């Protein structure tokens, strides 16, 4: 599965793949494989990325166009 929104977010925030990989405690090549659709992300990784960018997993996956995360209960 490709994750084009994740690459766009990273570039829009002037972050490198290495910086995001460091935040996720993974190596850069693993993160690059996620961006390029070579590897699929675990739900845990998707949640961490959504938290980094303050958005929802649904937005990252293209299931909604609403960038703001769901309100916490």
Secondary structure as UniProt FT lines:
FT   HELIX           4..12
FT   TURN            13..14
FT   HELIX           17..24
FT   HELIX           28..35
FT   TURN            36..37
FT   HELIX           43..53
FT   HELIX           57..60
FT   TURN            61..62
//
